Amino acid sequence: MEHPNKVPLTQILLLRSAQCPDPYVPLDQALCIYVDPFVGYNYKDTIALCKSHGGDILMIDDCYTLGLVYDFIDSQAVTAGKHYWLGASDEQAEGIWKFVDNRPVPMGTPFWGTTEPNNGPTYNCAILHASYNHQWYDIPCTGTYFPICLRKI
């Protein structure tokens, strides 16, 4: 069953010009998304990039948005098959995962990969791992991955 807020692909350009500021495109009727599949950043630089465009680094705490983001990534050859930052970290307290806005990060399936997060005090940030259907994996915050930013309409 299609979610009532899902935007048909034929309406994306129309909605973009009406509701999502450049460089964003509509994800649904409430969210705009910006993905840069060409330039990688570290975690802190990704947060700053998203803020500079008036949005936030990707933070997902519901299955509907999770599905929208995954479908968006996988729908385009240029965005599929790449690792993307998630605005989640346990840098402040090991094992206590929080989004950058201090909300708790959902744990377990369907968000995290099997046995994730699992790498201790040096793996304090999370990515959407392309090799595992973009499930979340913990990694060092200094790595270089691609940004996804969200912005409310």
DSSP file (Angstrom, degrees, kcal/mol; ACC not computed):
  #  RESIDUE AA STRUCTURE BP1 BP2  ACC     N-H-->O    O-->H-N    N-H-->O    O-->H-N    TCO  KAPPA ALPHA  PHI   PSI    X-CA   Y-CA   Z-CA
    1    1 A M              0   0    0      0, 0.0     2,-0.3     0, 0.0     0, 0.0   0.000 360.0 360.0 360.0 131.6    0.0    0.0    0.0
    2    2 A E        -     0   0    0      1,-0.1     0, 0.0     2,-0.0     0, 0.0  -0.578 360.0-115.0 -79.1 136.1    1.4    3.4   -1.0
    3    3 A H    >   -     0   0    0     -2,-0.3     3,-1.6     1,-0.1    -1,-0.1  -0.470  20.8-126.3 -69.1 140.6    1.7    5.9    1.8
    4    4 A P  T 3  S+     0   0    0      0, 0.0    -1,-0.1     0, 0.0    -2,-0.0   0.718 107.8  53.1 -64.6 -20.8   -0.6    9.0    1.3
    5    5 A N  T 3  S+     0   0    0      2,-0.1    24,-1.4    23,-0.0     2,-0.2   0.532  80.0 116.2 -90.6  -6.1    2.3   11.4    1.6
    6    6 A K  B <   -A   28   0A   0     -3,-1.6    22,-0.2    22,-0.2    -4,-0.0  -0.440  62.4-135.8 -69.1 132.4    4.5    9.8   -1.0
    7    7 A V        -     0   0    0     20,-0.5     5,-0.1    -2,-0.2    -1,-0.1  -0.768  16.6-122.5 -91.6 125.0    5.1   12.0   -4.0
    8    8 A P    >   -     0   0    0      0, 0.0     3,-2.0     0, 0.0     4,-0.4  -0.378  23.9-119.2 -61.5 144.7    4.8   10.4   -7.5
    9    9 A L  G >  S+     0   0    0      1,-0.3     3,-1.2     2,-0.2     4,-0.4   0.805 111.3  64.7 -57.2 -31.3    8.0   10.8   -9.5
   10   10 A T  G 3  S+     0   0    0      1,-0.2    -1,-0.3     2,-0.1     4,-0.3   0.701 103.1  48.3 -66.8 -18.1    6.2   12.8  -12.2
   11   11 A Q  G <> S+     0   0    0     -3,-2.0     4,-2.7     1,-0.1     5,-0.3   0.470  83.3  94.7 -99.6  -2.9    5.5   15.6   -9.6
   12   12 A I  H <> S+     0   0    0     -3,-1.2     4,-2.7    -4,-0.4     5,-0.2   0.917  85.4  46.3 -59.7 -47.6    9.0   15.9   -8.2
   13   13 A L  H  > S+     0   0    0     -4,-0.4     4,-1.9     2,-0.2    -1,-0.2   0.907 113.8  49.1 -64.0 -40.8   10.1   18.8  -10.5
   14   14 A L  H  > S+     0   0    0     -4,-0.3     4,-1.5     1,-0.2    -1,-0.2   0.941 114.6  44.3 -62.0 -48.2    6.9   20.7   -9.9
   15   15 A L  H  X>S+     0   0    0     -4,-2.7     4,-3.4     1,-0.2     5,-1.0   0.872 108.4  59.2 -65.3 -36.8    7.1   20.3   -6.2
   16   16 A R  H  X5S+     0   0    0     -4,-2.7     4,-0.8    -5,-0.3    -1,-0.2   0.944 108.5  43.5 -58.2 -48.1   10.8   21.2   -6.1
   17   17 A S  H  <5S+     0   0    0     -4,-1.9    -1,-0.2     1,-0.2    -2,-0.2   0.823 121.6  41.1 -68.2 -29.0   10.3   24.6   -7.7
   18   18 A A  H  <5S+     0   0    0     -4,-1.5    -2,-0.2    -5,-0.2    -1,-0.2   0.813 134.5   5.5 -87.7 -31.8    7.3   25.2   -5.4
   19   19 A Q  H  <5S+     0   0    0     -4,-3.4    -3,-0.2     1,-0.2    -2,-0.1   0.702 109.5  68.1-131.0 -28.5    8.4   23.9   -2.0
   20   20 A C  S  <<S-     0   0    0     -5,-1.0    -1,-0.2    -4,-0.8     2,-0.1  -0.882  70.1-136.4-107.5 120.3   12.0   22.7   -1.8
   21   21 A P    >   -     0   0    0      0, 0.0     3,-2.7     0, 0.0    -4,-0.1  -0.417  47.4 -59.4 -71.4 148.4   14.8   25.3   -2.1
   22   22 A D  T 3  S+     0   0    0      1,-0.3     3,-0.1    -2,-0.1    12,-0.1  -0.426 123.8  28.0 -58.4 132.4   17.8   24.4   -4.2
   23   23 A P  T 3  S+     0   0    0      0, 0.0    -1,-0.3     0, 0.0    12,-0.3  -0.894 107.9  86.8-100.2  18.1   19.7   22.1   -3.8
   24   24 A Y    <   -     0   0    0     -3,-2.7    10,-0.2    10,-0.1    -4,-0.1  -0.387  52.5-164.4 -80.3 154.8   16.8   20.0   -2.2
   25   25 A V  E     -B   33   0B   0      8,-2.3     8,-3.4    -2,-0.1     2,-0.1  -0.929  36.9 -86.9-128.8 157.4   14.2   17.9   -4.0
   26   26 A P  E     +B   32   0B   0      0, 0.0     6,-0.3     0, 0.0     3,-0.1  -0.392  32.6 179.6 -68.0 138.1   11.0   16.5   -2.5
   27   27 A L  S    S-     0   0    0      4,-3.2   -20,-0.5     1,-0.5     2,-0.2   0.737  75.9 -33.8 -98.6 -39.7   11.1   13.3   -0.6
   28   28 A D  B    S-A    6   0A   0      3,-1.5    -1,-0.5   -22,-0.2   -22,-0.2  -0.799  85.8 -66.6-156.2-161.5    7.4   13.4    0.2
   29   29 A Q  S    S+     0   0    0    -24,-1.4   -23,-0.1    -2,-0.2     3,-0.1   0.551 132.2  35.7 -78.4  -5.6    4.9   16.2    1.0
   30   30 A A  S    S+     0   0    0    -25,-0.2   123,-2.6     1,-0.2     2,-0.4   0.583 112.8  54.4-118.6 -17.1    6.6   17.1    4.3
   31   31 A L  E     - C   0 152B   0    121,-0.3    -4,-3.2   122,-0.1    -3,-1.5  -0.939  53.8-159.0-129.4 144.0   10.4   16.6    3.6
   32   32 A C  E     -BC  26 151B   0    119,-3.4   119,-2.0    -2,-0.4     2,-0.4  -0.888  17.5-154.5-111.6 149.6   13.0   17.7    1.2
   33   33 A I  E     -BC  25 150B   0     -8,-3.4    -8,-2.3    -2,-0.3     2,-0.4  -0.958  11.3-168.0-128.5 144.1   16.2   15.8    0.6
   34   34 A Y  E     + C   0 149B   0    115,-2.4   115,-2.9    -2,-0.4     2,-0.4  -0.996  10.9 179.8-129.0 125.3   19.7   16.7   -0.6
   35   35 A V  E     - C   0 148B   0     -2,-0.4   113,-0.2   -12,-0.3    -2,-0.0  -0.992  14.2-164.6-126.2 130.5   22.2   14.0   -1.5
   36   36 A D        +     0   0    0    111,-1.7     3,-0.1    -2,-0.4    -2,-0.0  -0.877  13.3 171.5-113.0  97.7   25.7   14.6   -2.7
   37   37 A P  S    S+     0   0    0      0, 0.0    -1,-0.1     0, 0.0     3,-0.1   0.291  72.9  56.3 -87.7  12.3   27.0   11.3   -4.2
   38   38 A F  S    S+     0   0    0      1,-0.2     2,-0.5     2,-0.0    -2,-0.0   0.739  99.7  49.7-112.6 -33.1   30.1   13.0   -5.6
   39   39 A V        -     0   0    0     -3,-0.1    -1,-0.2   108,-0.1     2,-0.2  -0.949  69.4-150.2-118.6 123.0   32.0   14.6   -2.7
   40   40 A G        -     0   0    0     -2,-0.5     2,-0.3   106,-0.1   106,-0.2  -0.598  15.7-176.7 -89.6 152.0   32.7   12.8    0.5
   41   41 A Y  B     -E  145   0C   0    104,-3.2   104,-2.5    -2,-0.2     2,-0.1  -0.898  27.4-109.1-136.7 162.9   33.0   14.5    3.9
   42   42 A N     >  -     0   0    0     -2,-0.3     4,-1.9   102,-0.2   100,-0.2  -0.394  47.7 -93.2 -83.5 177.2   33.8   13.5    7.5
   43   43 A Y  H  > S+     0   0    0     98,-1.9     4,-2.0   100,-0.3     5,-0.1   0.929 123.0  44.3 -60.1 -51.8   31.0   13.5   10.1
   44   44 A K  H  > S+     0   0    0     97,-0.3     4,-2.0     1,-0.2    -1,-0.2   0.880 113.5  51.0 -65.4 -38.1   31.5   17.0   11.4
   45   45 A D  H  > S+     0   0    0      2,-0.2     4,-2.5     1,-0.2    -1,-0.2   0.831 107.5  54.4 -68.1 -31.1   31.8   18.5    8.0
   46   46 A T  H  X S+     0   0    0     -4,-1.9     4,-2.4     2,-0.2    -2,-0.2   0.909 107.1  50.2 -67.0 -41.9   28.6   16.7    6.9
   47   47 A I  H  X S+     0   0    0     -4,-2.0     4,-2.1     1,-0.2    -2,-0.2   0.934 113.2  46.4 -59.2 -46.2   26.7   18.3    9.8
   48   48 A A  H  X S+     0   0    0     -4,-2.0     4,-2.4     2,-0.2    -2,-0.2   0.893 110.1  53.5 -64.8 -41.0   28.1   21.8    8.8
   49   49 A L  H  X S+     0   0    0     -4,-2.5     4,-0.9     2,-0.2    -1,-0.2   0.940 109.9  47.2 -58.7 -48.6   27.3   21.2    5.1
   50   50 A C  H ><>S+     0   0    0     -4,-2.4     5,-2.8     1,-0.2     3,-0.8   0.913 111.9  50.2 -62.1 -42.5   23.7   20.4    5.9
   51   51 A K  H ><5S+     0   0    0     -4,-2.1     3,-1.9     1,-0.2    -1,-0.2   0.890 104.7  58.3 -61.4 -39.2   23.3   23.4    8.2
   52   52 A S  H 3<5S+     0   0    0     -4,-2.4    -1,-0.2     1,-0.3    -2,-0.2   0.737 107.7  47.7 -65.2 -20.8   24.8   25.6    5.4
   53   53 A H  T <<5S-     0   0    0     -4,-0.9    -1,-0.3    -3,-0.8    -2,-0.2   0.259 123.9-103.8-100.4   9.6   21.9   24.5    3.2
   54   54 A G  T < 5S+     0   0    0     -3,-1.9    -3,-0.2     1,-0.3     2,-0.2   0.695  89.4  91.6  79.1  19.3   19.3   25.1    5.9
   55   55 A G      < -     0   0    0     -5,-2.8     2,-0.3    -6,-0.2    -1,-0.3  -0.515  69.6-108.2-127.3-164.1   18.8   21.4    6.7
   56   56 A D  E     -D  150   0B   0     94,-2.5    94,-2.9    -2,-0.2     3,-0.2  -0.956  36.6 -95.3-130.9 149.2   20.0   18.7    9.1
   57   57 A I  E     -D  149   0B   0     -2,-0.3    92,-0.2    92,-0.2    43,-0.1  -0.298  69.4 -71.7 -55.4 149.3   22.2   15.7    8.6
   58   58 A L        +     0   0    0     90,-2.1    29,-3.9    27,-0.3     2,-0.4  -0.210  58.6 172.6 -53.0 124.3   20.0   12.6    8.0
   59   59 A M        -     0   0    0     27,-0.2     2,-0.4    -3,-0.2    -3,-0.0  -0.979   5.0-178.5-134.7 122.2   18.2   11.5   11.2
   60   60 A I        +     0   0    0     -2,-0.4     3,-0.1     1,-0.1    -2,-0.0  -0.981  20.2 157.1-126.6 127.0   15.6    8.7   10.9
   61   61 A D        +     0   0    0     -2,-0.4     2,-0.3    44,-0.1    -1,-0.1   0.203  62.2  61.3-132.2  17.1   13.5    7.3   13.7
   62   62 A D  S  > S-     0   0    0      1,-0.1     4,-2.0    44,-0.0     5,-0.1  -0.991  75.1-126.9-142.5 152.3   10.5    5.8   11.8
   63   63 A C  H  > S+     0   0    0     -2,-0.3     4,-2.4     1,-0.2     5,-0.2   0.799 105.7  60.4 -68.8 -30.0   10.1    3.1    9.2
   64   64 A Y  H  > S+     0   0    0      2,-0.2     4,-2.1     1,-0.2    -1,-0.2   0.963 110.3  39.7 -62.5 -52.0    8.2    5.3    6.8
   65   65 A T  H  > S+     0   0    0      1,-0.2     4,-2.7     2,-0.2     5,-0.2   0.885 112.8  57.4 -65.6 -38.5   11.1    7.9    6.4
   66   66 A L  H  X S+     0   0    0     -4,-2.0     4,-2.5     1,-0.2    -1,-0.2   0.933 109.0  45.9 -54.9 -48.1   13.6    5.0    6.4
   67   67 A G  H  X S+     0   0    0     -4,-2.4     4,-2.7     2,-0.2     5,-0.2   0.892 111.1  52.0 -64.1 -41.5   11.8    3.5    3.4
   68   68 A L  H  X S+     0   0    0     -4,-2.1     4,-2.4     2,-0.2    -2,-0.2   0.929 112.2  45.5 -61.0 -45.5   11.5    6.8    1.6
   69   69 A V  H  X S+     0   0    0     -4,-2.7     4,-2.7     2,-0.2     5,-0.2   0.934 114.1  48.2 -65.3 -46.1   15.3    7.5    2.0
   70   70 A Y  H  X S+     0   0    0     -4,-2.5     4,-2.6    -5,-0.2    -2,-0.2   0.924 112.8  48.2 -61.0 -44.4   16.2    3.9    1.0
   71   71 A D  H  X S+     0   0    0     -4,-2.7     4,-1.1     2,-0.2    -1,-0.2   0.906 111.8  50.6 -62.2 -41.1   13.9    4.1   -2.1
   72   72 A F  H  < S+     0   0    0     -4,-2.4     3,-0.5    -5,-0.2     4,-0.4   0.940 112.6  45.6 -62.0 -48.3   15.3    7.5   -3.0
   73   73 A I  H >< S+     0   0    0     -4,-2.7     3,-1.0     1,-0.2     6,-0.3   0.935 116.7  44.5 -60.4 -47.9   19.0    6.3   -2.8
   74   74 A D  H 3< S+     0   0    0     -4,-2.6    -1,-0.2     1,-0.2    -2,-0.2   0.605  99.8  71.4 -76.5 -11.6   18.3    3.1   -4.7
   75   75 A S  T 3< S+     0   0    0     -4,-1.1     2,-0.4    -3,-0.5    -1,-0.2   0.615  95.1  56.1 -81.1 -11.2   16.2    4.8   -7.4
   76   76 A Q  S X> S-     0   0    0     -3,-1.0     4,-2.2    -4,-0.4     3,-0.9  -0.977  71.4-143.0-127.5 132.1   19.1    6.5   -9.1
   77   77 A A  T 34 S+     0   0    0     -2,-0.4    -1,-0.1     1,-0.2    -2,-0.0   0.844 102.5  56.5 -58.9 -34.5   22.3    4.9  -10.4
   78   78 A V  T 34 S+     0   0    0      1,-0.2    -1,-0.2    -3,-0.1    -4,-0.1   0.771 115.6  35.0 -72.6 -25.4   24.4    7.9   -9.2
   79   79 A T  T X4 S+     0   0    0     -3,-0.9     3,-0.8    -6,-0.3    -2,-0.2   0.692  98.1  93.5-100.7 -22.2   23.3    7.5   -5.6
   80   80 A A  T 3< S+     0   0    0     -4,-2.2    -6,-0.1     1,-0.2     3,-0.1  -0.330  82.2  28.2 -69.6 152.3   22.9    3.7   -5.3
   81   81 A G  T 3  S+     0   0    0      1,-0.2     2,-0.3    49,-0.1    -1,-0.2   0.664  94.7 112.2  76.4  17.6   25.8    1.7   -4.0
   82   82 A K    <   -     0   0    0     -3,-0.8     2,-0.4    48,-0.1    -1,-0.2  -0.887  66.3-117.8-123.0 155.0   27.4    4.4   -1.8
   83   83 A H        -     0   0    0     -2,-0.3    63,-2.2    46,-0.1     2,-0.4  -0.735  31.8-164.3 -90.0 136.8   27.8    4.8    2.0
   84   84 A Y  E     -Fg 128 146D   0     44,-1.6    44,-3.3    -2,-0.4     2,-0.1  -0.934  20.3-109.5-125.4 146.0   26.0    7.8    3.6
   85   85 A W  E     -F  127   0D   0     61,-2.6     2,-0.4    -2,-0.4   -27,-0.3  -0.400  23.2-155.9 -69.0 146.1   26.4    9.5    6.9
   86   86 A L  E     -F  126   0D   0     40,-2.3     2,-2.4     2,-0.2    40,-0.6  -0.968  26.1-120.5-117.0 139.3   23.6    9.3    9.5
   87   87 A G  E    S+     0   0D   0    -29,-3.9    13,-1.5    -2,-0.4     2,-0.4  -0.279  76.4 112.6 -77.9  55.7   23.4   12.0   12.2
   88   88 A A  E     + H   0  99D   0     -2,-2.4    38,-1.0    38,-0.3     2,-0.3  -0.974  35.4 160.1-132.2 142.7   23.9    9.5   15.0
   89   89 A S  E     -FH 125  98D   0      9,-2.5     9,-2.7    -2,-0.4    36,-0.2  -0.994  36.9-157.4-156.2 155.2   26.8    9.1   17.4
   90   90 A D        +     0   0    0     34,-1.8     6,-0.3    -2,-0.3    35,-0.1  -0.058  60.7 119.2-120.5  30.1   27.8    7.7   20.8
   91   91 A E  S    S+     0   0    0     33,-0.5     3,-0.2     1,-0.2    -1,-0.1   0.851  73.4  50.5 -62.1 -36.9   30.7   10.0   21.2
   92   92 A Q  S    S+     0   0    0      1,-0.3     2,-0.3     4,-0.2    -1,-0.2   0.866 130.1   8.6 -73.9 -36.0   29.3   11.6   24.4
   93   93 A A  S >  S-     0   0    0      3,-0.4     3,-2.5    -4,-0.1    -1,-0.3  -0.895  86.7-115.5-149.1 114.0   28.7    8.3   26.2
   94   94 A E  T 3  S+     0   0    0     -2,-0.3    -3,-0.1     1,-0.3     3,-0.1  -0.224 100.8  11.1 -53.6 126.4   29.8    5.0   24.8
   95   95 A G  T 3  S+     0   0    0     25,-0.1     2,-0.8     1,-0.1    -1,-0.3   0.303 100.9 104.7  88.0  -8.9   26.9    2.7   23.9
   96   96 A I    <   -     0   0    0     -3,-2.5    -3,-0.4    -6,-0.3     2,-0.4  -0.850  59.9-159.2-106.2  96.2   24.3    5.5   24.3
   97   97 A W        +     0   0    0     -2,-0.8     8,-2.0     8,-0.2     2,-0.3  -0.621  16.4 172.0 -83.2 127.8   23.4    6.5   20.7
   98   98 A K  E     -HI  89 104D   0     -9,-2.7    -9,-2.5    -2,-0.4    -7,-0.1  -0.963  31.0-120.4-132.2 148.9   21.9    9.9   20.1
   99   99 A F  E >   -H   88   0D   0      4,-3.1     3,-2.3    -2,-0.3   -11,-0.2  -0.393  42.2 -99.3 -76.1 166.4   21.0   11.9   17.1
  100  100 A V  T 3  S+     0   0    0    -13,-1.5   -12,-0.1     1,-0.3    -1,-0.1   0.744 127.1  57.2 -62.4 -22.1   22.7   15.3   16.7
  101  101 A D  T 3  S-     0   0    0    -14,-0.3    -1,-0.3     2,-0.1   -42,-0.0   0.251 122.7-108.6 -90.8  12.7   19.5   16.9   18.0
  102  102 A N  S <  S+     0   0    0     -3,-2.3    -2,-0.1     1,-0.3     3,-0.1   0.473  73.8 137.8  76.5   6.9   19.9   14.8   21.2
  103  103 A R        -     0   0    0      1,-0.1    -4,-3.1    -5,-0.0    -1,-0.3  -0.526  63.3 -98.0 -74.5 149.6   17.0   12.4   20.5
  104  104 A P  B     -I   98   0D   0      0, 0.0    -6,-0.2     0, 0.0    -1,-0.1  -0.424  34.7-124.2 -67.9 145.0   17.6    8.7   21.1
  105  105 A V        -     0   0    0     -8,-2.0    -8,-0.2   -16,-0.1   -44,-0.1  -0.748  26.6-114.3 -88.1 131.5   18.6    6.6   18.1
  106  106 A P        -     0   0    0      0, 0.0     2,-0.3     0, 0.0   -46,-0.1  -0.406  34.9-148.3 -64.5 144.0   16.4    3.6   17.5
  107  107 A M        +     0   0    0      2,-0.1     4,-0.2     4,-0.1     2,-0.0  -0.743  46.6  12.7-112.6 159.8   18.2    0.3   18.0
  108  108 A G  S >> S+     0   0    0      8,-0.3     4,-2.3    -2,-0.3     3,-0.9  -0.220  89.8  27.3  79.5-165.8   17.9   -3.1   16.3
  109  109 A T  T 34 S+     0   0    0      1,-0.3    -2,-0.1     2,-0.2     4,-0.1  -0.462 113.6  16.9 -73.0 142.4   16.0   -4.1   13.2
  110  110 A P  T 34 S+     0   0    0      0, 0.0    -1,-0.3     0, 0.0    -2,-0.1  -0.969 129.7  44.7 -93.6   6.3   15.1   -2.7   10.7
  111  111 A F  T <4 S+     0   0    0     -3,-0.9    25,-2.5    -4,-0.2    -2,-0.2   0.987 106.4  47.8 -77.0 -61.2   17.6    0.2   11.3
  112  112 A W  B  < S-j  136   0D   0     -4,-2.3    25,-0.2    23,-0.2     3,-0.1  -0.471  84.5-110.0 -86.4 151.5   20.9   -1.4   12.3
  113  113 A G    >   -     0   0    0     23,-2.5     3,-2.3     1,-0.2    -5,-0.1  -0.286  59.3 -65.4 -67.9 163.5   22.7   -4.2   10.7
  114  114 A T  T 3  S+     0   0    0      1,-0.3    -1,-0.2    -6,-0.0    21,-0.0  -0.298 123.9   3.1 -55.3 131.1   23.0   -7.6   12.5
  115  115 A T  T 3  S+     0   0    0      1,-0.2    -1,-0.3    -3,-0.1    -2,-0.1   0.500 104.1 173.5  66.5   9.3   25.0   -7.3   15.7
  116  116 A E    <   +     0   0    0     -3,-2.3    -8,-0.3    20,-0.1    -1,-0.2  -0.666  48.7  40.1 -95.3 153.6   25.5   -3.5   15.1
  117  117 A P  S    S+     0   0    0      0, 0.0    -1,-0.1     0, 0.0    -2,-0.1   0.645  79.2 134.1 -73.2 146.5   26.6   -1.2   16.6
  118  118 A N        +     0   0    0     20,-0.1    -2,-0.1    -2,-0.1    19,-0.0   0.363  32.7  90.7-145.0   8.8   29.5   -3.4   17.8
  119  119 A N  S >  S-     0   0    0      1,-0.2     3,-0.7     4,-0.2     4,-0.3   0.224  71.1-138.7-109.7  18.8   32.9   -1.8   17.5
  120  120 A G  G >   -     0   0    0      1,-0.2     3,-1.4     2,-0.1    -1,-0.2  -0.123  57.0 -15.5  71.3-158.4   33.5    0.0   20.8
  121  121 A P  G 3  S+     0   0    0      0, 0.0    -1,-0.2     0, 0.0     3,-0.1   0.533 128.6  52.6 -71.2  -9.6   35.0    3.3   21.7
  122  122 A T  G <  S+     0   0    0     -3,-0.7     2,-0.7     1,-0.2    19,-0.3   0.559  98.0  66.3-100.9  -8.2   36.7    4.2   18.4
  123  123 A Y    <   +     0   0    0     -3,-1.4    -4,-0.2    -4,-0.3    -1,-0.2  -0.766  59.1 146.3-111.3  83.2   33.6    3.6   16.2
  124  124 A N        +     0   0    0     -2,-0.7   -34,-1.8    -3,-0.1   -33,-0.5   0.367  49.8  60.2-107.5   3.1   31.4    6.5   17.4
  125  125 A C  E     -FK  89 139D   0     14,-2.4    14,-2.8   -36,-0.2     2,-0.4  -0.794  69.3-132.0-126.0 171.0   29.4    7.5   14.3
  126  126 A A  E     -FK  86 138D   0    -38,-1.0   -40,-2.3   -40,-0.6     2,-0.3  -0.938  15.1-172.7-130.2 147.7   27.0    5.7   11.9
  127  127 A I  E     -FK  85 137D   0     10,-2.2    10,-1.9    -2,-0.4     2,-0.8  -0.896  35.1-112.2-128.0 161.1   26.6    5.3    8.2
  128  128 A L  E     -FK  84 136D   0    -44,-3.3   -44,-1.6    -2,-0.3     2,-0.6  -0.886  43.3-140.4 -88.1 110.9   24.0    3.8    5.9
  129  129 A H  E > > - K   0 135D   0      6,-2.8     5,-2.1    -2,-0.8     3,-1.4  -0.662  11.3-157.2 -86.9 115.4   26.1    0.9    4.6
  130  130 A A  G > 5S+     0   0    0     -2,-0.6     3,-0.9     1,-0.3    -1,-0.2   0.822  90.5  58.2 -61.2 -34.4   25.6    0.3    0.8
  131  131 A S  G 3 5S+     0   0    0      1,-0.3    -1,-0.3     2,-0.1    -2,-0.0   0.635 108.7  46.8 -73.4 -12.3   26.8   -3.4    1.0
  132  132 A Y  G X 5S-     0   0    0     -3,-1.4     3,-2.2     3,-0.2    -1,-0.3  -0.330 128.0 -85.9-126.6  50.2   24.1   -4.2    3.6
  133  133 A N  T < 5S-     0   0    0     -3,-0.9    -3,-0.2     1,-0.3    -2,-0.1   0.793  82.2 -66.3  54.3  32.4   20.9   -2.6    2.1
  134  134 A H  T 3 <S+     0   0    0     -5,-2.1    -1,-0.3     1,-0.2    -4,-0.2   0.740  88.9 156.9  59.3  27.0   21.8    0.7    3.7
  135  135 A Q  E <   - K   0 129D   0     -3,-2.2    -6,-2.8    -6,-0.6     2,-0.3  -0.403  51.2 -90.1 -69.7 163.4   21.4   -0.7    7.2
  136  136 A W  E     +jK 112 128D   0    -25,-2.5   -23,-2.5    -8,-0.2     2,-0.4  -0.567  45.2 179.5 -86.7 138.6   23.3    1.3    9.8
  137  137 A Y  E     - K   0 127D   0    -10,-1.9   -10,-2.2    -2,-0.3     2,-0.3  -0.992  27.9-119.9-134.3 141.4   26.9    0.4   10.8
  138  138 A D  E     + K   0 126D   0     -2,-0.4   -12,-0.3   -12,-0.2   -20,-0.1  -0.634  41.9 159.3 -83.5 141.3   29.1    2.1   13.3
  139  139 A I  E     - K   0 125D   0    -14,-2.8   -14,-2.4    -2,-0.3   -15,-0.1  -0.910  47.5 -70.3-149.3 168.4   32.4    3.5   12.0
  140  140 A P    >   -     0   0    0      0, 0.0     3,-1.3     0, 0.0   -17,-0.2  -0.438  38.9-131.0 -66.5 143.7   35.0    6.1   13.0
  141  141 A C  T 3  S+     0   0    0    -19,-0.3   -98,-1.9     1,-0.3   -97,-0.3   0.629 102.2  66.4 -70.6 -13.6   33.8    9.7   12.7
  142  142 A T  T 3  S+     0   0    0   -100,-0.2    -1,-0.3   -99,-0.1  -100,-0.0   0.525  78.2 108.3 -87.5  -6.1   36.9   10.7   10.8
  143  143 A G  S <  S-     0   0    0     -3,-1.3     2,-0.6     1,-0.1  -100,-0.3  -0.102  72.7-115.7 -64.9 169.4   36.0    8.5    7.7
  144  144 A T        +     0   0    0   -102,-0.1     2,-0.2  -104,-0.1  -102,-0.2  -0.947  48.6 146.1-114.7 116.2   34.9   10.0    4.4
  145  145 A Y  B     -E   41   0C   0   -104,-2.5  -104,-3.2    -2,-0.6   -61,-0.2  -0.798  48.0 -83.6-138.1 178.7   31.4    9.2    3.3
  146  146 A F  B     -g   84   0D   0    -63,-2.2   -61,-2.6    -2,-0.2     2,-0.2  -0.617  40.8-120.5 -95.3 148.1   28.6   11.0    1.4
  147  147 A P        -     0   0    0      0, 0.0  -111,-1.7     0, 0.0     2,-0.4  -0.585  20.0-173.2 -89.6 146.3   26.1   13.4    2.9
  148  148 A I  E     -C   35   0B   0     -2,-0.2   -90,-2.1   -63,-0.2     2,-0.4  -0.991  12.3-171.6-128.6 127.7   22.3   13.2    3.1
  149  149 A C  E     -CD  34  57B   0   -115,-2.9  -115,-2.4    -2,-0.4     2,-0.3  -0.930   5.5-158.2-118.8 143.6   20.5   16.3    4.4
  150  150 A L  E     -CD  33  56B   0    -94,-2.9   -94,-2.5    -2,-0.4     2,-0.3  -0.901   9.0-178.9-118.5 151.4   16.8   16.6    5.2
  151  151 A R  E     -C   32   0B   0   -119,-2.0  -119,-3.4    -2,-0.3     2,-0.2  -0.983  26.8-120.6-148.0 135.3   14.7   19.7    5.5
  152  152 A K  E      C   31   0B   0     -2,-0.3  -121,-0.3  -121,-0.2  -122,-0.1  -0.515 360.0 360.0 -76.9 144.6   11.0   20.1    6.4
  153  153 A I              0   0    0   -123,-2.6  -122,-0.1    -2,-0.2    -1,-0.1   0.448 360.0 360.0 -79.4 360.0    8.7   21.8    3.8
